[in-house]
Amino acid sequence: MSIVKRAIVLVAAVCMLVGSPAMKVSAACDHKDTGRDLQWTGQYRYSSYTHTVIRGYYTNGTPITVQCHVNVTKKIYLCYCTECGEYVTTTDLPYQEAHSIVHN
């Protein structure tokens, strides 16, 4: 093989070894029993629900009820495995909850 061809092969081999990013092997990591690193996405998830609350009873025993409307805000986080650094899932963590009562 000529010196030029050898130089090209050597340069290509060096570029592949040096220029390749470090790869993490995650086949052995099942992400169970490992910690989680959380990263907030800057986004929120909104939900609401209504439930009935008994505020008291009339003299005849009938309950006095009101409707409570609840607005829930949660922050959306990305979860990463602390062992291998791979993305695992997303999770919502409570942020705010507001209750408002509407009398019947």
C-alpha positions in Angstrom: 0.0 0.0 0.0 1.4 3.4 -0.9 2.2 6.0 1.7 -0.7 8.2 0.6 -3.2 5.4 1.1 -1.8 4.6 4.5 -2.0 8.2 5.5 -5.6 8.4 4.5 -6.5 5.2 6.3 -4.6 6.4 9.4 -6.3 9.8 9.4 -9.7 8.2 8.9 -9.1 5.9 11.8 -8.0 8.7 14.1 -11.0 10.8 13.1 -13.4 7.9 14.0 -11.7 7.3 17.3 -11.2 10.9 18.4 -14.2 12.6 16.8 -16.9 10.1 17.9 -19.0 11.2 20.9 -18.8 9.2 24.1 -21.5 6.7 24.0 -23.3 5.5 27.1 -24.3 1.9 27.3 -27.7 1.6 28.8 -28.5 -2.1 28.0 -27.4 -3.1 31.5 -29.3 -0.3 33.2 -33.0 -1.2 33.7 -33.7 2.2 35.4 -35.3 0.4 38.4 -34.0 1.0 41.9 -32.1 4.0 40.6 -32.5 7.7 41.5 -34.0 10.3 39.2 -32.8 13.7 38.2 -35.6 16.0 37.4 -35.5 18.9 34.9 -38.4 21.3 34.7 -39.6 21.8 31.1 -41.0 25.3 31.8 -44.5 24.0 31.1 -47.6 23.5 33.2 -50.5 21.0 33.1 -53.9 22.3 34.1 -56.9 20.4 35.3 -60.1 21.0 37.3 -62.8 19.1 39.0 -65.8 19.7 41.1 -67.0 17.9 44.3 -69.8 18.3 46.8 -69.1 19.5 50.3 -71.6 19.1 53.2 -71.6 22.4 55.2 -74.2 21.5 57.7 -77.7 20.1 58.2 -81.1 21.6 58.1 -83.4 21.0 61.2 -85.1 18.1 59.3 -81.8 16.3 58.8 -81.3 17.2 55.1 -77.7 18.1 54.4 -76.7 21.6 53.3 -74.3 21.1 50.4 -72.2 23.4 48.3 -70.2 22.7 45.1 -66.4 23.2 45.4 -64.6 23.9 42.1 -60.9 23.1 42.2 -58.3 24.3 39.7 -55.1 22.4 39.8 -51.7 23.5 38.3 -48.8 21.1 38.0 -45.3 21.6 36.7 -44.1 19.1 34.0 -40.7 17.6 34.7 -38.5 15.3 32.6 -37.0 12.4 34.6 -33.5 11.1 33.9 -31.9 8.0 35.3 -29.1 9.0 37.7 -27.1 5.8 36.9 -26.9 6.1 33.1 -28.3 9.6 32.5 -30.9 8.4 30.0 -34.4 10.0 29.7 -36.9 7.7 31.4 -40.3 9.5 31.5 -42.1 12.7 32.5 -43.8 13.5 35.8 -46.1 16.1 37.0 -45.5 17.7 40.4 -48.1 19.8 42.3 -47.6 23.6 42.0 -50.9 25.4 42.8 -54.4 24.5 43.8 -57.3 26.9 44.1 -60.7 26.2 45.6 -63.9 28.2 45.0 -67.3 27.4 46.6 -70.6 27.9 44.8 -73.6 27.8 47.1 -76.6 25.9 46.0 
